[in-house]
Amino acid sequence: MKLIVQIPCYNEEKTLPETIADIPREITGIDKVEVLIIDDGSRDHTVDIAREIGVDHIIRNKRNLGLARTFRKGLDACLVRGADIIVNTDGDNQYVGADIPKLIEPILAGRADMVIGDRQTNSIPHFSPIKRLLQYLGSGVVRRLAGIWVPDTVSGFRAISREAAIRLNIVSSFSYTIETVIQAGKRQLAVDSVHVRTNPKTRDSRLFKSIPHFIKNSLGTMVRMYAMYQPLRMFFFIGAAMLLLGALPILRFLFFYVTEGGAGHVQSLVLGGVLVILGFITFLAGLVADLISFNRQLLEMTLERVRRLELDHFGSDATLGNDAVHRKTDE
């Protein structure tokens, strides 16, 4: 049983040594623990530091691709290297590495495909009241969309089984946290959560420029992912709202038509008719999107099979020598 701890890094030369040192190398139930960093186009000495402290695997992006794409690349690299469990943590030493055994325990016990560390954000000193409120509301919305209970949906400290990593497809360019939770819920993966500790803050987040920027991108991810997996339901509610709004001015026109002959109220009929037509068009768009969704499911199954074939091929190469695997995955 191999565990690989992957760490997406962007200019983390100051905190990476402490992050690596905090990762336990011997865990009950795990035969081998390895560390893999994905350098997302750092402009400092992150890669040099990683080599000096003995990181097992280093993947490099030639330029900054963003957290979501870097996370996805890390999953692929871990799978190629034979990981049975993948733990993702941050390079800024936000999370306590000693909690990794607790994080992977539900997977080892066969109870979960994915485990997300609950930071218990209400108790984190450097979280402002506004940030705590937004985290609470945002996690509530994601739980509703995903249909699973996860207290801290944006926590980056998470463990993923090999099977779950094969089935997940990251398409967002912003952040993987929300997307993977919604995908896990819609693809019927077993998701668990455990309490984890956090270290004192070392720097501000580089994922977003401001809270409005974070809200905008997070909402976009939520809407996009929900529409991908529940298109008919989403378009149904939008179309129903338009039909309801269209019915009101039409009823107004009918009322005055009966009582006063309808003179001077044709605008209400025109407005209502336009909204009703838009409502029906929205329903039709939902039907088309639902049919496209079935094609997406077929593509996901195809991609999953292709990924398994590729991993089998990489496994054959690995028996001949690890250099073959490294050449195919490292940039």
N, C-alpha and C positions, 0 to 999 in steps of 0.2 A: 504494500500500500504506500504510494508515493504522494506526498503533499508538496505543492509548489506555492510559495507565497509570492504573488506578483505585486509590484509597486510601480504605478505610473509616476514618472518623475518629470518635473520641469523646473530647472534651476534649483535643485535641492541639495547642493553641495554642503550646506551648513547643517542640515538636519538628517541627511541620509545615514551617516555613521551610527547615530544614536538609534534610528529606526531599525537598522539591520541588527545592531547589537541586542535589541530587545526581543528579537524573534527566537523562540525556543527551537533548538535543533534536535531535541529528543522529546517525542510525544508518545504517550501510551496508545497503542493501536496503529501507529504509523511507523513504517520501516525506514523511510527516508524523507528528510525535509530539505528542500532546495529553495533558493531565493532567485527570483527573476525580476529585473527592472526593465521597464520600457521607457527609454529616454525620449521625451517628446520635443526634440529639437532644442535641447538646453543650450544656453550661451555661456554657461559657467563650466566648472570642472566636475560636474555630476558623474560623468562616465569614468573619468580618471579616478575619482574617489571610490566609485563602485568597484573598479578593478583592484585598487589598493586594499580594500577591506574584504576581498574574496567573495564577491557576489558570484553565484554559480552561472547565471545566464544574463546576458545583456542584449536587449533588442533596441535598435535605434531608428527613430524617425528622422529623415533628412531635414525635415522642417516641422514646425509646430502644427499638428493635426487636430488638437483638441482632446479633451478628456475621454469623450465617448469612443472615438475612433481608436485612441490609444488603449483603452480598456479592451475593446474588441480584439485588437491585435495581440494583446497579452493573453487573452483566453486561447486564441489559436496557437500561440507559441507554447503555452502550458500543455495543451492537448497533444501537440506534436511530441513533446518531451515526456509523454507518458503519465501525466498527472492524473491521479484518481480523485483528488480533491484539490480545488484551487481556492486560496484565500486571497482576497484583495484588500490591501491597506494603503494608506496615504503616505507619501514621502515626507510629509511635514511632521511626522511623529505625533499625529493627533491621537492615535489609538494606542492602547497598551498591548504590546505584543504578547505578554504573558497570558492574555485572555484567549489566544488562539485555540488552545485545547478545549476550552469551554465552547468556543464558536463552532468547532467541527464535530462536537460530540453528538448532536442530533443526526448528522449525516452518517457517522460511524455506527450509530444505533439503528440506522435504517428508517428513521422517522421523518426525514426531510431530504429534499433535493437542494434546497437553498436555505441558508441561515443568515439573517441580517442582524447585526449588532445594534442593540437599542442603547443609545447614548444617554437616555433619560435627560433630555434637553432642558427640562425644567430645573435641573440641579446644576447645570453648567454655568459657572460664574460669569464668563465673558459673553454669554448670550444675552442680548438686550431683551426687554419685554416684548418689543415689536417682533424681533426675530423668533422668539419663543411662540408668540401667537401665530405668526405665519407658518412656522413649522408644524404647529398643532393643526391648523386649518388645512394646510397643504397635505399632510399625511392622511387626514380624514377624507379628503377628496380622492386621493390615490387609492385608499382602501376601498372606497365605494366603487370606483371604476374597476379595480382589479378583482373585487369580490373575495379578498383575503384579509386577515388581520395582521398588520405589521405596524407596530407603534412608531417606528422611526424609518420612514420610507426613503429618506435621502441619505441615510448612513452609508458611507463608502466601505465600512468594515463588514465584509460578508464572505461567507464560505459557499462554494458551489460544487456540487458533485460533477463528475465527468459527464454523466448522462445529461444533466441539466445544461452544462456548458455546450454540449453538442447541439442541443435543441434551441438555445437562445440565439436570436439574430438581432444584433444592435444596428439600428438604422438611423438613430438620432445623431446629430453632430454636436449637441450641447452637453448632455450628461446622460450616463447610462443608468443612474439610480432609479429614477421614476420609470423609465422604459422597461427595465428588467422586472420590476415588481408587477407591472401591468401584464407583461408577456407571461410571467410565471403564473399569474392568476388565470389568464385566458387559455393557457396551454395545460392547465390542470397539474402543475408541478406542486409538490408539497413544500410549503414555505413555513419556516419557524423563525423565532426571534429569541435572543438571549440578552440579558443585561451585560454591557461591557463598560469598561472604564475609559476615560479620556485623560490625556496629559495636558498640562498648561499650554495655552495658545502660543505658537511660535511666530506666526505671521498671519496677515489677512488672506482671505480666500482669493485665489487667482481665477476661479471659475466664472465669476461674474463681477461686473464693474460697480453695480449698485443693487439695492433691493428691488427697485422697479425693473431693472434689467433681468434679474433672476426670476421675478414673477412672470414677466412677459415670456421668457423662454420656457419656463416650467409649464405655464398654461398651454403654450403651443405644443409642447411634447405630449401633455395629457390629452388634448383634443385630437391630435394626430393619431396617437396610439389607440384611443377609444374608437375613433372613426374607422381605423384599420380593422379592428376586431368586432365591432358592433355597428356597422354602417347603416343597416336598415332601421335599427332602433333610433339612432341619432337623427337620421333624416326624417323619420316618422314624427318625432317630436317637433322638429323645425317646421315640417309641413303642416302639422296639426295647429301649431301656433299661428301660422299664416292664414289657415282656413278660418280659425276663430276670429282673428282680427278682420278678415274679409267679411265674415258674416255680420259683424256689428254695423258697418255702414249700410249693408244691404237691408238689414232689418229696419234701420232708420229710414231708408228710402221707402220701404213697404209701408211703414207706419204713416208717413206723411202722404203717401200715395192714396191710402185708404181714407185718411181723415181730411186731406186737403187737395187731393187730386195729383199730388206729386210734383207740382210746378216748383222749379227752383232748387230741386234736390237731386238732380241727375248726377252731380259730382259724387255724391255718396255711392250711387250705383256703379259708377265708373271705378272709383277707388276700391270698392268691395270686390268687383269683378276681377280687377288686376291682382289683388291679393289672393283670391281663390284660385286663379290660374297659376300663380306662382306656387301656391300650396300643392296643387296637383303635380306641377313640374318637379317640385322637391320630392314628392312621393316616388315619381318615376326615377329620379336620380338615385334615390335610396335603393330601389330595386336593382338598378344597374350596378351600384356599388356593392350590393350584396352578392350579385353574380361574380363580380371581380374578386370579392373576398373568398369565394370558393376556389378561384384560380390561385389566389395567394396561398391557400392551404395546400394545394397540390404542389406549388413551388417550394413551400417549406418542407414538405415531405421529400421532394426530390433533392433539395439542398442538404437535408439531413443525411440522406443515403450517400450523396456524393462526398460529404464530409467524413462519413464513416469509412468509405473506400480510401479516401486520401490518408486518413489516419492509419489504416491498415498498411498502406503503402509506406508511409513514414516509419511505421514500426518495423517493416522489413528492412528498410535502410538502416534503422538504428541497430539492428542485429549485426550489420556489417561494419558499423562505425558511426559514432555520433557526429562526425564531421559532415556527413551527408545531410543530416537533419539540419544542422546549423547553416549550411549553405543555402538551404531552401527557405529558411524563415528569417534570417538576419539580413538587415539592410546595411 
